[in-house]
Amino acid sequence: MLQTLQVELGKRSYPIHIGSGVLEKENASLLLTHIMGKKVVIVSNTTVAPLYMQKLIRLLTGFDPVEVILPDGEQYKTMQTMQDILTQMLENHCDRRTTVLALGGGVVGDITGFASACYQRGVNFIQIPTTLLSQVDSSVGGKTGVNHPLGKNMIGAFYQPQVVLIDTDTLDTLDDRQYSAGMAEVIKYGLLWDREFLHWLHDNMPALMQRDKDLLQQAIYRSCEIKAEVVAEDERESGVRALLNLGHTFGHAIETAMGYGNWLHGEAVAAGMVMAAQLSQSMGWLDEKDVVYVRSILEQANLPIAPPDDMSQAQFNEIMAVDKKVLDGVLRLVLMKQLGKAVVTSEFDHQALQSMLAETT
């Protein structure tokens, strides 16, 4: 069953279509109504393109498609890769009526969105996410960008797509590790926003890990619904949207320290959410049983619940000092007041943070 929800941003509002067969011929209008001119640039990678590129091109009868194939991996989410996209767009004489499609996971979506925001100061952009993580998180909300050796996602722009097309059938070809990494972001929504959803996930996690199609679509829909609600309230992360970074300050530090791609984003966020839960417990906000619950649901999803053994307390402190939530030199963290309710705060016990880092590294 096809489901649709709307990201409400005034004139820049857009739909998210979710369901099995979204990329089939009978649903072509979901895509074609959002294409402006004749030229369509499809950016994908070496893993996804062989699976879905031709299927997408078959929907583009009468258009002039340009294929841009990137190497696969977080380590390629760089300014140089974005430059390669822009070069191919210039070589193919793309103009301001060009529509750019991101066909792939979070790396493809982020870097393609950033290239779309920059090319001739902004061209039409459509997200077609093919991983669970990108379907529930990175494709929605308009955050685009690339990594820098000193920090993840430090260079980018807020740039909203025209539409997000989520075909749940693309998850059939997703490997188990990537699937688990995506489930970390699903669990995140329950932890920070919706306790009832969190308990639903806990009860249904065995079936979700078996990729039950109906339950999976429900999980994707609710995740997108929460993100759309938050983005509509705070598009540029000046307030409530920062809650969506639960686990990410610690997680981004892990990704940066270990080398982009060695720990998947969702794996690092999972470990980061446990660290946030532990610090929340030390603040008196969570009980020990709450921390055990967080570990339990992540373990059910085959996710790590601790940072890498070879990462030091000093590395965490050094990398977190350049986190995007640092304002005027003050680190802010997303912690949990209770399961299902998060808060962004600089009013945490800094000694407790150091004690937690010492215990877990």
C-alpha positions as CSV (number, residue, x, y, z in Angstrom):
1,M,0.0,0.0,0.0
2,L,1.4,3.4,-1.0
3,Q,1.5,6.0,1.8
4,T,2.2,9.7,1.5
5,L,3.1,12.3,4.0
6,Q,4.0,16.0,3.6
7,V,7.0,18.0,4.9
8,E,5.3,21.3,5.6
9,L,7.7,24.1,4.7
10,G,5.4,26.7,3.0
11,K,6.3,27.1,-0.6
12,R,9.1,24.6,-0.3
13,S,6.8,21.8,1.1
14,Y,7.2,18.4,-0.5
15,P,5.7,14.9,-0.4
16,I,7.3,11.7,0.8
17,H,5.9,8.6,-1.0
18,I,6.5,5.3,0.8
19,G,5.7,1.8,-0.4
20,S,6.5,-1.3,-2.4
21,G,6.8,-0.6,-6.1
22,V,7.2,3.2,-5.9
23,L,9.7,2.9,-8.8
24,E,7.5,0.7,-11.0
25,K,6.0,2.1,-14.3
26,E,2.5,2.4,-12.9
27,N,3.8,4.9,-10.3
28,A,6.0,6.9,-12.7
29,S,3.9,10.0,-12.2
30,L,5.2,10.3,-8.6
31,L,8.5,11.1,-10.1
32,L,7.7,12.7,-13.5
33,T,5.5,15.5,-12.0
34,H,8.6,16.9,-10.2
35,I,10.9,17.0,-13.2
36,M,11.3,20.5,-14.7
37,G,13.3,20.3,-18.0
38,K,14.5,17.6,-20.4
39,K,17.9,17.0,-18.9
40,V,17.9,14.6,-15.9
41,V,21.1,13.8,-14.0
42,I,21.0,10.5,-12.0
43,V,23.8,10.3,-9.4
44,S,24.4,6.8,-8.0
45,N,27.3,4.6,-7.0
46,T,29.0,1.4,-8.1
47,T,26.8,-0.7,-5.9
48,V,23.4,0.7,-6.5
49,A,23.6,1.7,-10.1
50,P,23.8,-1.9,-11.5
51,L,20.7,-2.8,-9.5
52,Y,18.4,0.2,-10.1
53,M,19.8,2.6,-12.7
54,Q,18.1,1.0,-15.7
55,K,14.8,0.7,-13.9
56,L,14.9,4.4,-13.2
57,I,15.9,5.3,-16.7
58,R,12.9,3.3,-18.1
59,L,10.6,5.8,-16.3
60,L,12.3,8.7,-18.1
61,T,11.0,8.2,-21.6
62,G,11.3,11.4,-23.5
63,F,13.9,12.9,-21.2
64,D,17.7,13.2,-21.6
65,P,19.3,11.2,-18.8
66,V,22.9,11.6,-17.7
67,E,24.4,8.9,-15.5
68,V,27.0,9.9,-12.8
69,I,28.4,6.9,-11.0
70,L,30.4,7.5,-7.8
71,P,32.6,5.1,-5.9
72,D,30.8,3.5,-3.0
73,G,31.7,4.4,0.6
74,E,31.7,7.1,3.3
75,Q,35.4,7.8,2.5
76,Y,34.3,9.2,-0.8
77,K,32.0,11.8,0.7
78,T,34.4,14.6,-0.1
79,M,34.7,17.9,-1.8
80,Q,36.7,16.2,-4.6
81,T,33.8,13.8,-5.3
82,M,31.3,16.7,-5.4
83,Q,33.7,18.4,-7.8
84,D,33.5,15.4,-10.0
85,I,29.7,15.6,-10.1
86,L,29.8,19.3,-11.0
87,T,32.3,18.6,-13.7
88,Q,30.1,16.0,-15.4
89,M,27.1,18.3,-15.2
90,L,29.1,21.1,-16.9
91,E,30.5,18.7,-19.5
92,N,26.9,17.6,-20.3
93,H,25.7,21.3,-20.6
94,C,23.2,21.1,-17.7
95,D,21.2,24.3,-17.2
96,R,19.0,25.7,-14.5
97,R,16.1,23.5,-15.6
98,T,18.1,20.3,-15.0
99,T,16.7,17.9,-12.4
100,V,19.2,15.9,-10.3
101,L,18.2,12.6,-8.9
102,A,20.0,11.0,-6.0
103,L,19.7,7.2,-6.3
104,G,21.4,5.5,-3.4
105,G,22.1,5.7,0.3
106,G,23.0,8.6,2.6
107,V,26.4,9.4,1.1
108,V,24.9,9.7,-2.4
109,G,21.9,11.7,-1.2
110,D,24.0,14.1,0.9
111,I,26.7,14.8,-1.7
112,T,24.2,15.0,-4.6
113,G,22.0,17.4,-2.6
114,F,25.0,19.6,-1.9
115,A,26.0,19.6,-5.6
116,S,22.4,20.5,-6.6
117,A,22.5,23.4,-4.1
118,C,25.7,24.7,-5.6
119,Y,25.3,24.1,-9.3
120,Q,24.2,27.5,-10.9
121,R,23.2,28.4,-7.3
122,G,20.5,25.7,-7.1
123,V,18.8,23.3,-9.4
124,N,15.9,20.9,-9.0
125,F,16.7,17.9,-6.7
126,I,14.9,14.6,-6.0
127,Q,15.8,12.0,-3.3
128,I,15.4,8.3,-4.2
129,P,16.9,6.6,-1.1
130,T,17.8,2.9,-1.3
131,T,19.1,2.1,2.2
132,L,17.1,1.9,5.4
133,L,19.2,4.7,7.0
134,S,18.7,7.1,4.1
135,Q,15.0,6.3,3.8
136,V,14.2,7.1,7.5
137,D,16.7,9.9,8.0
138,S,19.1,11.5,5.6
139,S,16.8,11.8,2.6
140,V,14.3,13.9,4.6
141,G,14.9,17.4,5.8
142,G,17.3,18.9,3.4
143,K,20.6,18.5,5.2
144,T,23.3,18.1,2.5
145,G,27.0,18.1,2.6
146,V,30.4,16.4,2.6
147,N,32.9,15.3,5.3
148,H,36.3,16.9,6.1
149,P,39.2,15.1,7.7
150,L,38.7,17.1,10.9
151,G,34.9,16.5,11.2
152,K,31.9,14.8,9.6
153,N,29.3,16.8,7.7
154,M,31.1,20.1,8.5
155,I,30.7,21.5,5.0
156,G,27.2,21.7,3.4
157,A,23.9,23.4,2.9
158,F,20.3,23.2,3.9
159,Y,18.6,22.3,0.5
160,Q,15.2,20.7,0.3
161,P,14.3,18.1,-2.4
162,Q,11.2,18.4,-4.5
163,V,10.0,14.9,-3.5
164,V,11.3,11.8,-1.7
165,L,10.5,8.5,-3.3
166,I,10.9,5.5,-0.9
167,D,10.6,2.2,-2.6
168,T,10.8,-0.4,0.2
169,D,11.6,-3.1,-2.4
170,T,15.1,-1.6,-2.7
171,L,15.8,-3.0,0.8
172,D,15.6,-6.5,-0.6
173,T,19.2,-6.0,-1.9
174,L,20.5,-4.3,1.2
175,D,23.1,-6.4,3.2
176,D,22.5,-7.2,6.8
177,R,25.1,-4.9,8.2
178,Q,23.7,-1.9,6.3
179,Y,20.2,-2.9,7.4
180,S,21.1,-2.9,11.0
181,A,22.8,0.4,10.7
182,G,19.6,1.9,9.4
183,M,17.6,0.4,12.2
184,A,19.8,2.5,14.6
185,E,18.2,5.6,13.2
186,V,14.7,4.1,13.5
187,I,15.3,3.3,17.2
188,K,16.6,6.9,17.7
189,Y,13.2,8.3,16.8
190,G,11.6,6.3,19.6
191,L,14.3,7.2,22.1
192,L,14.1,11.0,21.5
193,W,10.4,11.6,20.6
194,D,7.9,8.7,20.9
195,R,8.0,6.2,23.8
196,E,5.1,4.3,22.4
197,F,6.9,3.8,19.1
198,L,10.0,2.8,21.0
199,H,8.1,0.0,22.8
200,W,6.4,-1.0,19.5
201,L,9.9,-1.4,18.0
202,H,11.1,-3.4,21.0
203,D,8.2,-5.8,20.8
204,N,8.5,-6.1,17.0
205,M,12.3,-6.1,16.5
206,P,12.6,-9.8,15.9
207,A,10.1,-9.6,13.0
208,L,11.7,-6.3,11.8
209,M,15.1,-7.9,11.6
210,Q,13.5,-10.7,9.5
211,R,12.4,-7.8,7.2
212,D,8.6,-8.3,7.6
213,K,7.4,-6.0,4.8
214,D,4.3,-4.6,6.6
215,L,6.0,-3.9,9.9
216,L,9.0,-2.4,8.1
217,Q,6.8,0.1,6.1
218,Q,5.1,1.1,9.4
219,A,8.5,1.7,11.0
220,I,9.7,3.8,8.0
221,Y,6.5,5.8,7.8
222,R,6.5,6.7,11.5
223,S,10.2,7.6,11.4
224,C,9.6,9.9,8.4
225,E,6.5,11.3,10.1
226,I,8.5,12.3,13.2
227,K,11.3,13.8,11.2
228,A,8.9,15.7,9.0
229,E,7.2,17.1,12.1
230,V,10.5,18.2,13.6
231,V,11.8,19.7,10.3
232,A,8.6,21.7,9.8
233,E,9.1,23.3,13.2
234,D,12.8,23.9,12.9
235,E,14.2,23.6,9.4
236,R,17.7,25.0,10.1
237,E,18.4,23.4,13.4
238,S,18.2,26.5,15.6
239,G,16.1,24.6,18.2
240,V,14.2,21.4,18.4
241,R,15.8,19.8,15.3
242,A,19.0,19.4,17.2
243,L,17.2,16.6,19.1
244,L,17.6,14.4,16.0
245,N,21.3,14.3,16.8
246,L,20.8,12.0,19.7
247,G,23.9,9.8,19.8
248,H,25.5,11.7,17.0
249,T,28.1,13.8,18.9
250,F,29.7,10.6,20.2
251,G,28.9,8.8,17.0
252,H,30.5,11.3,14.7
253,A,33.6,11.3,16.9
254,I,33.8,7.5,16.4
255,E,33.4,7.8,12.6
256,T,36.1,10.5,12.4
257,A,38.6,8.8,14.7
258,M,38.2,5.3,13.1
259,G,38.3,6.7,9.5
260,Y,35.1,7.3,7.5
261,G,33.5,4.0,6.4
262,N,35.2,1.7,8.9
263,W,32.3,2.1,11.3
264,L,29.0,2.6,9.5
265,H,27.1,5.8,10.6
266,G,24.3,3.8,12.2
267,E,26.8,1.6,14.1
268,A,28.6,4.7,15.5
269,V,25.2,6.3,16.4
270,A,24.1,3.2,18.2
271,A,27.2,3.2,20.4
272,G,26.7,7.0,20.8
273,M,23.1,6.5,22.0
274,V,24.2,4.1,24.7
275,M,26.9,6.7,25.8
276,A,24.2,9.4,25.9
277,A,22.0,7.1,28.0
278,Q,24.8,6.4,30.4
279,L,25.4,10.1,30.9
280,S,21.7,10.7,31.2
281,Q,21.7,8.2,34.0
282,S,24.5,9.9,35.8
283,M,22.5,13.1,35.6
284,G,19.6,11.3,37.4
285,W,17.3,11.4,34.4
286,L,17.4,7.7,33.5
287,D,17.4,4.6,35.7
288,E,19.8,1.7,35.2
289,K,16.9,-0.3,33.8
290,D,16.4,2.4,31.2
291,V,20.0,2.0,30.1
292,V,19.7,-1.7,30.0
293,Y,16.6,-1.3,27.8
294,V,18.5,0.9,25.4
295,R,21.3,-1.7,25.1
296,S,18.7,-4.5,24.7
297,I,16.9,-3.0,21.8
298,L,20.1,-2.1,20.0
299,E,21.5,-5.6,20.6
300,Q,18.3,-7.1,19.1
301,A,19.1,-5.0,16.0
302,N,22.7,-6.5,15.9
303,L,24.3,-3.1,16.7
304,P,27.3,-2.2,18.8
305,I,26.6,-0.9,22.3
306,A,30.1,0.5,23.1
307,P,32.7,2.5,21.2
308,P,35.8,0.9,19.6
309,D,38.3,-0.6,22.1
310,D,41.1,1.4,20.5
311,M,39.5,4.8,20.8
312,S,40.7,7.0,23.6
313,Q,39.1,9.5,25.9
314,A,41.4,12.2,24.5
315,Q,40.2,11.4,21.0
316,F,36.6,11.9,22.0
317,N,37.3,15.2,23.6
318,E,39.4,16.5,20.7
319,I,36.9,15.6,18.0
320,M,33.8,16.7,20.0
321,A,35.3,20.1,20.4
322,V,34.5,20.8,16.7
323,D,31.0,19.3,16.8
324,K,28.4,21.3,15.0
325,K,26.4,21.8,18.2
326,V,29.3,23.7,19.8
327,L,28.2,27.3,20.2
328,D,30.6,30.0,21.4
329,G,33.1,27.3,22.4
330,V,30.5,25.5,24.6
331,L,29.6,21.8,23.9
332,R,26.0,20.9,23.8
333,L,24.8,17.3,24.0
334,V,21.5,15.6,23.3
335,L,20.6,13.6,26.4
336,M,17.4,11.8,27.5
337,K,15.2,13.2,30.3
338,Q,13.3,9.9,30.0
339,L,12.9,7.3,27.3
340,G,11.0,9.0,24.5
341,K,11.9,12.5,25.5
342,A,15.3,14.1,24.7
343,V,16.8,17.5,25.4
344,V,19.7,19.6,24.0
345,T,21.7,20.9,26.8
346,S,25.1,22.5,27.8
347,E,24.0,22.2,31.4
348,F,25.4,18.7,32.0
349,D,28.0,17.5,34.5
350,H,31.3,17.8,32.7
351,Q,33.0,15.6,35.3
352,A,30.3,12.9,34.7
353,L,31.0,13.2,31.0
354,Q,34.7,12.6,31.5
355,S,34.0,9.7,33.9
356,M,31.7,8.1,31.3
357,L,34.3,8.5,28.6
358,A,37.0,7.0,30.9
359,E,34.8,4.0,31.7
360,T,33.8,3.3,28.1
361,T,37.2,3.8,26.4
